[in-house]
Amino acid sequence: FLLTSCVVEEAPFKEGKIFAGKKVSSDTLNLGYTTYVEYCIQCHGMDGKGNGPSAKGLTPPPRNFTQGLYKFAWVPYGELPHDEDLYRII
């Protein structure tokens, strides 16, 4: 029988980026990418639209991250959650 292994892709982020005025290093972006692919992609999909292969059977359906809408009771309407809010949820 044939054994296969996961192909390790080249890191998608070569340089850091600025998000909401905060500089994020390429190392942090690549860690986030790896984590998303390992734990989130099945439900939220590669593009973050909530259309992953496991999404069909989930109620409520996975959030579409591309819309930028979040429902956290402690985050005022119209504001984005802080990193700490996302850590708490995840």
Secondary structure, DSSP 8 states (H G I E B T S, - for coil): -----------S-SS-EEETTEEE-HHHHHHHHHHHHHHTHHHH-TTSSS--TTGGG-SS----GGGT----TTS-TT----HHHHHHH-
